[in-house]
Amino acid sequence: MSDSPSPLADPHIAFDPSEGRRDIVVLGSTGSIGTQAIDLVLRNPDRFRVTALSAAGGRVGLLAEQARQLRVDTVAVAREDAVPALREALAGQYGTEPLPEILAGPDAATQLAASAGHTVLNGITGSIGLAPTLAALEAGRTLALANKESLIVGGPLVKALAAPGQIIPVDSEHAALFQALAAGTRADVRKLVVTASGGPFRGRTRAELANVTRDDALAHPTWAMGPVITINSATLVNKGLEVIEAHLLYDIPFDRIEVVVHPQSYVHSMVEFTDGSTIAQATPPDMRGPIAVGIGWPERVPDAAPAFDWTTASTWEFFPLDTEAFPSVGLARHVGQLGGTAPAVFNAANEECVDAFLAGRLPFNGILDTVTEVVTEHGVPAEGTRLTVSDVLEAETWARARARELAVKATAEARA
């Protein structure tokens, strides 16, 4: 899966550096990443200006408030039926002032991603972020990437478009690797070590996970995130996706990417170099730090996030991953090595299973059981063919439908 001569995310390359204030497009502005990015921008008006916002359309009041605060040129929503409510909310915020341009529909975020500006922050959740990712890269924008799914499902497509250094990762783990890799060259790297909090179920056996509830799984011990990524953290699917992402971003083989459990979530990831030294990137758990790296690199943004108080005693722990209770990382390595449409199938099936679990239609262990069955049925992708967007969409459609079928079957069997 590695075709590029250099990593997509390279801390030694400042892609299209600019002077003065940067114009930024924020995709997914009403979500967790988007709201924290806007907080960062509002605290640093001399460094950043947001020119456009996009959101799904479920929180038009917040979107309108963001638009007024930032004085954006354009606002986009994926749901066309949200436009009347959005227009009304904007009118309430702007009064007699002219309203920003409104775009609507499933392609609205993609249009914004290709618009004028320096950086596109893709904070959309799920594989629907693929088209905006590709559009931003094709338009030559710096891509601050929080939407890991777009890279995972469309790896070869992204690699074909991205220039070296054009992508700056925003995931806390990959932003940590990005910064730690600045300490040496790629030839110096022995392994990447991705840290995991272990989620709310660290230390439990598979049998003990059988009857955990939706509320149990949403109670993450260290991070406040959206429901999908929180469940992915509980199953550690999120960590599996991050292993694939690290492979694609940094061109490091899967057998040199490890996962270690670190409950405190202070060390966000580490790079071990060939001389035996390990460089760790550490901050208190706060996504504004990685976001600042994503939109500000190669410059640092002062006071972007809290720092440690080194005068206060603390304990940092590290544990090996329990692969029996949490088989998701091993499954992710498998689909990452298969390549082709396999990662898209893995991701799409997981999204459907997470929805089913949140709706009470699938038990917690059923998420990975079902995803594994879908991946197994999909088999080995055809070799010798180049991946296309149509291939990805077709594979996702099949995987979602099959995952739904298997979830219904599992529920029926449990009730029998």
PLY file of the C-alpha trace (Angstrom):
ply
format ascii 1.0
element vertex 416
property float x
property float y
property float z
element edge 415
property int vertex1
property int vertex2
end_header
0.00 0.00 0.00
3.02 2.30 0.10
3.64 3.93 -3.28
4.94 7.36 -2.32
8.67 8.15 -2.13
8.19 10.07 1.13
5.65 10.20 3.96
2.38 12.06 3.43
2.89 13.74 6.80
6.46 14.95 7.10
7.42 17.37 9.91
10.56 18.34 8.02
8.53 19.78 5.12
6.49 22.97 5.53
3.97 22.63 2.71
3.19 26.00 1.12
4.25 28.11 4.12
2.46 31.45 4.32
3.15 34.73 6.01
0.59 36.54 8.10
-2.88 35.32 8.98
-4.02 31.98 7.55
-7.43 31.54 5.94
-9.01 28.28 7.13
-12.05 26.26 6.07
-13.54 24.19 8.92
-15.47 21.07 7.92
-17.56 19.58 10.71
-17.65 22.85 12.64
-20.37 21.88 15.14
-18.63 18.66 16.20
-16.00 18.16 18.88
-12.99 18.97 16.67
-14.74 21.87 14.96
-15.87 23.62 18.14
-12.42 23.33 19.71
-10.77 24.61 16.53
-13.07 27.63 16.54
-12.20 28.31 20.17
-8.52 28.28 19.16
-9.12 30.61 16.22
-11.13 33.09 18.29
-8.27 33.25 20.80
-5.74 33.86 18.01
-7.36 36.31 15.56
-3.97 37.61 14.46
-2.94 34.14 13.26
-6.10 32.60 11.79
-9.27 33.60 9.95
-12.06 31.12 9.23
-13.60 31.83 5.83
-16.14 29.00 5.61
-17.90 26.44 7.79
-19.67 23.18 7.06
-21.78 20.90 9.25
-24.27 18.09 8.84
-27.23 20.35 9.66
-28.47 19.03 12.98
-27.28 22.02 15.06
-28.15 25.04 12.93
-28.35 27.38 15.93
-24.73 26.68 16.86
-23.65 26.87 13.21
-25.27 30.29 12.83
-23.63 31.52 16.03
-20.23 30.31 14.78
-20.78 32.04 11.43
-21.52 35.37 13.12
-18.61 35.10 15.56
-16.18 34.36 12.76
-17.77 36.53 10.06
-17.41 33.77 7.50
-18.12 34.13 3.80
-19.88 30.79 3.34
-21.85 28.28 5.42
-22.64 24.77 4.19
-24.94 22.00 5.43
-25.18 18.43 4.16
-28.92 18.27 4.80
-30.87 20.38 2.31
-33.96 20.25 4.54
-31.97 22.17 7.19
-31.64 25.29 5.01
-34.86 27.09 6.11
-33.98 26.65 9.79
-30.38 27.70 9.10
-31.50 30.80 7.23
-33.78 31.73 10.10
-31.01 31.15 12.66
-28.57 33.25 10.63
-31.13 36.07 10.34
-31.49 36.01 14.12
-27.71 36.31 14.53
-27.00 38.85 11.78
-30.06 41.11 12.09
-30.00 43.62 9.25
-26.47 42.66 8.12
-26.01 40.62 4.92
-26.04 36.86 5.47
-23.18 34.60 4.36
-23.59 32.45 1.27
-25.36 29.16 2.00
-24.49 25.87 0.28
-26.51 22.71 0.84
-26.46 19.06 -0.13
-24.17 16.04 0.18
-21.47 17.72 -1.94
-21.47 21.04 -0.06
-18.49 20.20 2.16
-16.55 19.02 -0.89
-17.20 22.37 -2.59
-15.86 24.21 0.43
-12.80 21.97 0.64
-11.77 23.12 -2.83
-12.43 26.82 -2.17
-9.76 29.49 -1.76
-7.71 29.46 1.42
-4.56 28.11 3.03
-5.76 25.21 5.17
-8.76 22.89 5.23
-9.50 21.33 8.63
-11.45 18.13 7.95
-13.23 17.38 11.22
-16.05 15.36 9.65
-16.78 11.99 11.26
-16.86 8.89 9.08
-15.92 7.91 5.55
-18.15 10.63 4.08
-15.08 12.79 4.65
-13.25 11.11 1.75
-14.54 13.38 -1.02
-13.66 16.60 0.87
-10.20 15.20 1.65
-9.55 14.49 -2.02
-10.93 17.88 -3.06
-8.69 19.76 -0.63
-5.60 17.90 -1.79
-6.41 18.35 -5.47
-6.91 22.08 -4.89
-3.46 22.30 -3.32
-4.62 23.17 0.18
-2.79 22.16 3.33
-5.00 19.47 4.86
-5.31 19.38 8.66
-6.74 15.88 8.88
-8.91 14.80 11.80
-11.08 12.59 9.57
-8.94 9.45 9.75
-11.56 7.38 7.93
-11.00 9.19 4.63
-7.32 8.20 4.64
-8.07 4.65 5.74
-10.78 3.85 3.19
-9.14 5.73 0.34
-5.45 5.27 1.14
-4.11 4.84 -2.42
-6.37 7.64 -3.69
-5.09 10.03 -1.04
-1.47 9.01 -1.61
-1.83 9.62 -5.34
-2.95 13.22 -4.78
-1.03 14.39 -1.72
2.29 16.13 -2.03
4.92 15.39 0.65
4.07 17.36 3.76
0.64 18.44 2.47
-1.19 16.54 5.24
-0.84 17.56 8.88
-2.50 15.00 11.17
-4.86 16.22 13.88
-5.54 12.95 15.73
-3.72 13.30 19.06
-1.71 10.12 18.40
-0.63 11.08 14.90
0.08 14.67 15.84
2.33 13.21 18.55
4.12 10.95 16.08
4.43 13.88 13.66
6.17 15.98 16.31
8.36 13.16 17.62
9.49 12.27 14.10
10.99 15.75 13.81
13.78 14.50 16.11
15.33 12.35 13.37
15.10 11.17 9.79
12.87 8.38 8.53
15.93 6.16 8.21
16.51 6.63 11.95
13.09 5.24 12.91
12.94 1.75 14.41
9.27 1.72 15.37
6.20 3.82 16.04
4.45 3.29 19.38
0.80 4.34 19.42
-0.69 4.80 22.88
-4.23 3.84 23.90
-6.08 4.84 27.04
-7.67 1.39 27.12
-11.11 2.99 27.18
-13.73 2.41 29.89
-13.24 -1.38 29.87
-9.49 -1.68 30.38
-8.71 -4.82 32.36
-11.98 -6.60 31.60
-12.08 -9.99 29.93
-14.15 -10.75 26.85
-16.69 -12.57 29.04
-17.01 -9.51 31.28
-17.73 -7.35 28.23
-20.73 -9.42 27.14
-23.37 -7.36 28.95
-21.93 -3.85 29.08
-24.45 -1.13 28.29
-24.52 1.85 25.98
-23.97 4.21 28.92
-21.04 2.09 30.15
-19.36 2.30 26.75
-19.93 6.05 26.41
-18.24 6.80 29.74
-14.69 7.36 28.46
-12.27 7.90 31.35
-10.12 10.67 29.85
-11.52 12.12 26.60
-14.81 13.93 25.80
-15.68 12.92 22.23
-18.65 12.20 19.97
-20.59 8.92 20.42
-19.12 7.05 17.44
-15.47 7.69 18.28
-16.21 7.04 21.97
-17.60 3.58 21.17
-14.64 2.99 18.86
-12.38 3.79 21.78
-14.27 1.32 23.96
-13.80 -1.49 21.41
-10.30 -0.20 20.50
-11.38 -0.16 16.85
-10.21 3.43 16.96
-6.70 2.20 17.77
-6.84 -0.27 14.91
-7.81 2.52 12.53
-4.93 4.58 13.89
-2.45 1.79 13.14
-3.59 1.81 9.50
-3.45 5.60 9.48
0.09 5.64 10.89
1.21 3.19 8.21
-0.22 5.38 5.45
0.94 8.72 6.86
4.50 7.77 7.74
5.29 4.91 5.35
6.27 2.59 8.22
5.52 -1.16 7.85
2.80 -2.65 10.05
5.26 -4.87 11.91
7.04 -1.73 13.15
3.90 -0.09 14.57
2.99 -1.12 18.11
0.11 -0.29 20.44
0.61 0.15 24.19
-2.04 0.95 26.80
-1.43 4.17 28.76
-4.47 4.91 30.97
-3.53 8.48 31.87
-3.48 9.59 28.18
-0.59 11.94 28.89
1.84 10.44 26.36
0.02 10.56 23.05
2.48 8.40 21.13
6.20 7.69 20.82
8.90 7.09 18.23
11.72 4.67 18.94
14.89 5.40 16.99
17.64 3.03 15.89
20.06 4.27 18.55
17.72 3.01 21.27
16.29 6.39 22.26
12.54 6.98 22.41
10.95 10.39 21.87
7.53 10.80 23.49
5.11 13.68 22.98
3.14 14.47 26.11
0.46 16.97 27.15
-2.62 16.79 29.36
-5.57 15.33 27.40
-6.84 18.27 25.31
-7.45 18.24 21.56
-6.68 21.92 21.10
-2.96 21.09 21.13
-3.13 18.71 18.14
-5.53 21.07 16.35
-3.04 23.91 16.78
-0.32 21.76 15.22
-2.67 20.92 12.35
-3.56 24.48 11.44
-0.39 26.27 12.57
2.55 24.07 11.56
5.49 24.70 11.24
4.82 27.43 13.83
3.66 26.79 17.39
0.56 28.52 18.77
1.34 29.87 22.26
-0.95 28.57 25.02
-2.99 26.50 22.61
-3.66 23.97 25.36
-2.77 23.46 29.04
0.74 22.34 29.98
1.82 20.04 32.80
2.56 21.32 36.26
5.86 19.51 36.80
5.91 20.48 40.47
2.97 18.14 41.12
3.69 14.41 41.54
2.01 12.06 39.08
2.23 8.45 37.93
2.32 7.37 34.31
1.56 3.72 33.56
2.02 1.55 30.47
0.54 -1.91 29.86
0.55 -4.40 26.99
-2.57 -4.61 24.85
-5.01 -7.45 25.69
-5.53 -8.83 22.20
-7.99 -11.51 23.33
-10.49 -9.10 24.89
-9.82 -6.47 22.20
-9.07 -8.17 18.85
-9.75 -5.01 16.85
-6.10 -3.97 16.42
-5.12 -7.35 14.99
-8.10 -7.28 12.62
-7.15 -3.77 11.50
-3.57 -4.85 10.77
-5.00 -7.70 8.68
-7.24 -5.47 6.55
-4.49 -2.86 6.26
-2.13 -5.46 4.85
-4.83 -6.73 2.47
-5.29 -3.21 1.16
-7.66 -2.40 -1.69
-11.25 -2.18 -0.48
-10.65 -4.21 2.70
-10.11 -1.15 4.97
-13.29 0.45 3.57
-15.24 -2.74 4.35
-13.81 -2.85 7.87
-14.66 0.78 8.56
-18.14 0.72 7.02
-19.15 -2.48 8.80
-17.92 -1.04 12.07
-19.90 2.18 11.61
-23.08 0.17 11.05
-22.39 -2.06 14.05
-21.71 0.93 16.30
-25.06 2.42 15.23
-26.75 -0.89 16.00
-25.12 -1.06 19.43
-26.08 2.53 20.27
-29.66 1.73 19.25
-29.72 -1.38 21.44
-29.86 -3.79 18.50
-26.46 -5.42 19.00
-24.47 -6.43 22.12
-21.06 -4.90 22.71
-19.07 -8.02 21.74
-21.31 -8.33 18.70
-19.67 -5.23 17.19
-16.33 -6.92 16.54
-17.86 -10.34 15.92
-20.01 -8.89 13.14
-17.23 -6.75 11.67
-14.95 -9.81 11.58
-17.58 -11.85 9.76
-18.13 -9.10 7.17
-14.37 -8.74 6.59
-14.03 -12.52 6.22
-16.88 -12.71 3.70
-15.37 -9.85 1.71
-12.18 -11.88 1.33
-9.03 -10.75 -0.43
-9.46 -7.73 -2.75
-8.75 -8.35 -6.42
-5.08 -7.80 -7.20
-3.78 -5.85 -10.13
-6.57 -3.24 -10.11
-6.21 0.38 -9.07
-8.59 1.53 -6.38
-11.21 4.07 -7.47
-13.76 6.11 -5.53
-16.47 3.92 -7.10
-14.72 0.82 -5.75
-14.71 2.30 -2.26
-18.37 3.33 -2.39
-19.47 -0.04 -3.77
-17.52 -1.94 -1.10
-18.93 0.29 1.63
-22.48 -0.17 0.41
-22.11 -3.94 0.45
-20.41 -3.94 3.87
-23.09 -1.75 5.44
-25.91 -3.88 4.08
-24.24 -7.12 5.15
-23.45 -5.76 8.62
-27.10 -4.76 9.07
-28.24 -8.23 7.99
-25.87 -9.93 10.42
-26.86 -7.57 13.25
-30.53 -8.42 12.75
-29.66 -12.10 12.69
-27.60 -11.80 15.89
-30.45 -10.01 17.66
-32.97 -12.63 16.58
-30.73 -15.46 17.78
-30.19 -13.74 21.13
-33.94 -13.45 21.67
-34.70 -17.01 20.59
0 1
1 2
2 3
3 4
4 5
5 6
6 7
7 8
8 9
9 10
10 11
11 12
12 13
13 14
14 15
15 16
16 17
17 18
18 19
19 20
20 21
21 22
22 23
23 24
24 25
25 26
26 27
27 28
28 29
29 30
30 31
31 32
32 33
33 34
34 35
35 36
36 37
37 38
38 39
39 40
40 41
41 42
42 43
43 44
44 45
45 46
46 47
47 48
48 49
49 50
50 51
51 52
52 53
53 54
54 55
55 56
56 57
57 58
58 59
59 60
60 61
61 62
62 63
63 64
64 65
65 66
66 67
67 68
68 69
69 70
70 71
71 72
72 73
73 74
74 75
75 76
76 77
77 78
78 79
79 80
80 81
81 82
82 83
83 84
84 85
85 86
86 87
87 88
88 89
89 90
90 91
91 92
92 93
93 94
94 95
95 96
96 97
97 98
98 99
99 100
100 101
101 102
102 103
103 104
104 105
105 106
106 107
107 108
108 109
109 110
110 111
111 112
112 113
113 114
114 115
115 116
116 117
117 118
118 119
119 120
120 121
121 122
122 123
123 124
124 125
125 126
126 127
127 128
128 129
129 130
130 131
131 132
132 133
133 134
134 135
135 136
136 137
137 138
138 139
139 140
140 141
141 142
142 143
143 144
144 145
145 146
146 147
147 148
148 149
149 150
150 151
151 152
152 153
153 154
154 155
155 156
156 157
157 158
158 159
159 160
160 161
161 162
162 163
163 164
164 165
165 166
166 167
167 168
168 169
169 170
170 171
171 172
172 173
173 174
174 175
175 176
176 177
177 178
178 179
179 180
180 181
181 182
182 183
183 184
184 185
185 186
186 187
187 188
188 189
189 190
190 191
191 192
192 193
193 194
194 195
195 196
196 197
197 198
198 199
199 200
200 201
201 202
202 203
203 204
204 205
205 206
206 207
207 208
208 209
209 210
210 211
211 212
212 213
213 214
214 215
215 216
216 217
217 218
218 219
219 220
220 221
221 222
222 223
223 224
224 225
225 226
226 227
227 228
228 229
229 230
230 231
231 232
232 233
233 234
234 235
235 236
236 237
237 238
238 239
239 240
240 241
241 242
242 243
243 244
244 245
245 246
246 247
247 248
248 249
249 250
250 251
251 252
252 253
253 254
254 255
255 256
256 257
257 258
258 259
259 260
260 261
261 262
262 263
263 264
264 265
265 266
266 267
267 268
268 269
269 270
270 271
271 272
272 273
273 274
274 275
275 276
276 277
277 278
278 279
279 280
280 281
281 282
282 283
283 284
284 285
285 286
286 287
287 288
288 289
289 290
290 291
291 292
292 293
293 294
294 295
295 296
296 297
297 298
298 299
299 300
300 301
301 302
302 303
303 304
304 305
305 306
306 307
307 308
308 309
309 310
310 311
311 312
312 313
313 314
314 315
315 316
316 317
317 318
318 319
319 320
320 321
321 322
322 323
323 324
324 325
325 326
326 327
327 328
328 329
329 330
330 331
331 332
332 333
333 334
334 335
335 336
336 337
337 338
338 339
339 340
340 341
341 342
342 343
343 344
344 345
345 346
346 347
347 348
348 349
349 350
350 351
351 352
352 353
353 354
354 355
355 356
356 357
357 358
358 359
359 360
360 361
361 362
362 363
363 364
364 365
365 366
366 367
367 368
368 369
369 370
370 371
371 372
372 373
373 374
374 375
375 376
376 377
377 378
378 379
379 380
380 381
381 382
382 383
383 384
384 385
385 386
386 387
387 388
388 389
389 390
390 391
391 392
392 393
393 394
394 395
395 396
396 397
397 398
398 399
399 400
400 401
401 402
402 403
403 404
404 405
405 406
406 407
407 408
408 409
409 410
410 411
411 412
412 413
413 414
414 415
